[in-house]
């Protein structure tokens, strides 16, 4: 009976249970932190005759029983599922062991949830133990004695019974995996409801986010444009103030100094503007396919060479008035200095020439000082005017730069969403084909027939496995009507 059921399981799943053997060891496996080592120590202390191994079997030895350890403190997922599937396919006779039940008073509820994930059909034995209590001497309260009794019962059976039990358990495991995949829709191409839900999700997400991205680009570039313009104005005002106070007085040196400072200022403004544009682009294009685009060069914006007031100042009434003021000031100061000499008769003859000489000297000095002040004022006015003209040109370039950046980023967003729309349309077309194929009934009928066949094989395997364990229990605990030395185990 078992051979026929195992052959049917092999036809359904492709797994050959005849490759599963058995041995005399106990394999204890589990993920990190669930207490595998503690459980092994407790087992070795309670039953030192058991050949217990952790996670691996020594060369040449084969396990007869595998224990998969879980605990209430952590959840179970794909790693535990793969672990259970692996030991069921290689060892066959497997039990779930929940440790640390002394530390979690809600462990029954948690273990039920774990079992729904790891053993949804409830065909594997489940034990709740406290290895810490067993190591502390409270063996009866630890639940470990029941686990040891089950392990001994599994290992002390005859070799033929143990091999058949292991192969039946392995076959039950792979058939349950097939049934679980069929229930979850992973074995078939998917139900119509799932496909329709997937189609609706694709349609709703096909153009999602495009308007938000464009709005973010527009708002980000507007903010960056305002920041760059404000920074340009502030830096130009600072440079104009610096030119009025610290620039050289010599005209060629002044122009060279102002040109270098302006070039540095313009380079900094351009660099900051490009960085702001890249920040906005990186934020708006996140999650989209990148499109490499080399940065476009900036146009040069040098200081204007000629502008209002750049020519030499022409002489006129202002110069004449300046000479008159200087001469009158000089004569007044000279007369004030020489006046005491007029009371000395011997010095009267030199008072007039000395007054003229002092007046001329003071007049020349006053004229030079006033003329220098006028030249500095004119130079400052010319520098301010040149900086203003250059600032306007650079600000215009900033506007063009940000406008071009908005066009470029918006184009990348549009192209990315067009590519996404094409991919979505292709996926929707595939889903539509699959829905039409499902509506034909062929796939549903095949899946349903395969599931029905798997349920029949599953029942046969479980019935034979339960019979083997029940016969062994009857042999260990014979009824009063049986003969004590009959020797029949009921496996035939």
C-alpha positions, 0 to 999 in steps of 0.5 A: 500500500505504501509503495503504491502511494509513494509512487503516486506521490512521485508522479505528482511531485517528482520527489522519490521517497525511496532515496530517504534512509534512516539511522540511529542519530538525533538531528537537532536543527534551528535558527540562531538564538532559539536555544538549540545548544541548550536543548541538546545539553538537556537531552544529553543529560536526560538521555546520554545514550542518544546519539545527538547532533547539532545541525550536521551529522558526522560523516558516515552517520545518518539521523533517524529523527530530526527535531526542528527547534522554534521558540515563542520569542521570535517569528518564523518565516522563509528560513524556518520553512526551508529548514523544515522542508529540507529535514522532512525530505532527507530525514522524514521523521521530524518533530517540532519542538518549542523551547523556552516555554517557562519564559512565555506564558502565552506560548501555546497561542504563539506556537499555534501560529508557528504551526500554521506556518510550518505545519499547516496540515498538522501532521508533525508531532509538536512538543513544548519543553523547557530545557532550562527547567530540565537542566535545573532538575525539574525534569517532570515539569520541563516536558522533556521526558515526553520528547525523549519517550517519542524519540526512543519509540521512533528509534527503537522500532525495527529497521523496516518500520523506521525506513517506511515511516521516514519515507511516508513522512517525506512523501507526506511533506512534499504532497503537503507542499504541493497542496499548499502551493495549489491553495496559495495559487503559486502552482497554477498561473493564478486565479482570475480574481488575483489576475484581475486585482493585479491588472487593476494595480498595474492600471492605477500605477501606470501614470502615478507620480508623474504630475507630482514629479513635475510639480516638484521640479517646478517648485524646486527650480523656482526656489533654487532660482530665487536663491541664486538671484538673491545670492548673486545680488548679495555678493555683488553688493559685497564686491562693490563695497570691497572695491570702494574701500580696498581696491588699488587706486591705480586705474589699470590695477583697479580694473585687473583686481575688479575683473579677477574678483568678478570672475571668481564671484561668477564661477561660484554663482554658476557652480552653486546654481548647477548644484541646486539644479542637480539636487532638484533633479536627483529628488525628482528622478528618484526611482526612474531610469537614469539618462546621462546628460553632459552639462552644458557650458555656461556663456562668459559674462565678463565685466563691460569694458566701456560704460558710462563715466569710463572716459577721462573727466573733462575740465570745465567750470568745476576745475576752475572753481576748484582752482579758485577755492584752492588759491583762496584757501592757500592765500588765507592760510599763508597770510595767517602764517606770515601775519606775525612777521608784519610786526617785525620791521626787518621781516616785512620785506619777505612777508609778501613773497613768503605769503605767496609761496605758502599760498601756492603750496597749500593751493596745490595740495588742496587741489590734489586732495579734492581731485583725488576724492573726485576721481575715487568717487568716479571710479567707485561709480564706474565700478558699481555701474559695471558690476550692475551691468554684469550682474544683470547679464549673469542673472539673465543667464541664470534664468535661461539655465533654470528654464533649460533645466526644467525642460530637460528634467521634465523631458526625462520624467515624460520619457521614463513614464512612457517607458513605464507605460509601455512595460505596463501595457505589455504586462496587462496584455500578458495578464489578459491572455492569461485571463482568457486562458483561465476562462477557457477552463483548461488550466482550472480543470487541470489544477483541480484534478491535480489537487484532488489526486494529491488529496487522495494520495495525502490521505493514503500516506497519512493512513499508512503512517498512522497505522505504522505508529498505532501498530507500534503503540499496540505492540508496546502496550498490548491489550489484555486479550492479546498473548504476551509473546505473539510477536505480531506488530500489525505491519503486514 
